[in-house]
Amino acid sequence: MEMNYAMIRARISEAAEGGERRRADRLPVAIDARVRALGEEGSEARIVNISETGFMAQVSDVYEVGSRVWLMLPGRERSNAVVRWIAGDKIGAEFAEPVVLSALS
């Protein structure tokens, strides 16, 4: 048990030191898309970067951290995500399931 505790504590310490915690490389993009909270109309958005595990978008609607949203990219199936952070008119969201990006690159 003590060894597991030490490993967890070490990981928390690494995160606290400001290390990068992203699980996938981000692809810088400029894609017009739609973002909508579940059960809402949604609005136009500009995807700024995207990875297999999440995206950053410039949005006009107001979202809350923890909100579930749909990302609708042109010519692709919609993807479910959770808003993880908000900064002004930008949101960062984590996909519920990883997405394949091969068509975007």
Secondary structure, DSSP 8 states (H G I E B T S, - for coil): -HHHHHHHHHHHHHHHTT----SS--EEEEEEEEEEETTS--EEEEEEEE-SSEEEEEESS---TT-EEEEE-TTS--EEEEEEEEETTEEEEEESS----TTT-
